[in-house]
Amino acid sequence: MEGTTFALPATPKQVAYARALALRNGTLLPVEVQQDRRALSSWINGQARLKPLTHDNRPSSKQVAFAEKLARIKRRAVPEECFRDKGLMSKWIDGNR
């Protein structure tokens, strides 16, 4: 019994934080890591150092304001799909300057 070590289970707060990090970084949280407090702590430390993925493809507030200003000047409406994609908004702005 001298050489056996017992793994402490991860706390609910640890698991919740690890899931949030996995979602933020777009990674999978291995099941075996969730069983051991030390392994999960190590995984959390590694994930916390990573930069979060940025999947925000919406136009910036400055882009929207400029497009709406152009729309008022040109007496046109900004297409609805442009408010969901910054690339489309950029093309609309370029075409309506």
Backbone hydrogen bonds, N-H to C=O, Kabsch-Sander energy under -0.5 kcal/mol:
donor,donor_aa,acceptor,acceptor_aa,energy
10,A,34,Q,-0.6
15,V,11,T,-2.2
16,A,12,P,-2.4
17,Y,13,K,-2.5
18,A,14,Q,-2.7
19,R,15,V,-2.4
20,A,16,A,-2.0
21,L,17,Y,-2.4
22,A,18,A,-2.5
23,L,19,R,-2.3
24,R,20,A,-2.5
25,N,21,L,-2.7
26,G,22,A,-1.1
27,T,22,A,-2.0
34,Q,30,P,-1.1
35,Q,31,V,-0.6
35,Q,32,E,-0.6
36,D,33,V,-0.8
37,R,8,L,-2.7
40,L,36,D,-2.5
41,S,37,R,-2.1
42,S,38,R,-2.3
43,W,39,A,-2.3
44,I,40,L,-2.7
45,N,41,S,-2.3
46,G,42,S,-1.9
47,Q,43,W,-2.3
48,A,44,I,-2.7
49,R,45,N,-0.9
50,L,47,Q,-0.8
53,L,24,R,-1.5
55,H,53,L,-0.7
57,N,55,H,-1.1
64,V,60,S,-2.2
65,A,61,S,-2.5
66,F,62,K,-2.4
67,A,63,Q,-2.6
68,E,64,V,-2.6
69,K,65,A,-2.0
70,L,66,F,-2.6
71,A,67,A,-2.5
72,R,68,E,-2.1
73,I,69,K,-2.2
74,K,70,L,-2.9
75,R,71,A,-1.0
76,R,71,A,-2.3
82,C,79,P,-1.3
83,F,79,P,-0.5
83,F,80,E,-1.3
84,R,81,E,-1.3
85,D,81,E,-0.6
86,K,57,N,-3.0
89,M,85,D,-2.1
90,S,86,K,-2.1
91,K,87,G,-2.1
92,W,88,L,-2.5
93,I,89,M,-2.6
94,D,90,S,-2.5
95,G,91,K,-2.2
96,N,92,W,-0.9
96,N,93,I,-0.9
97,R,94,D,-0.7
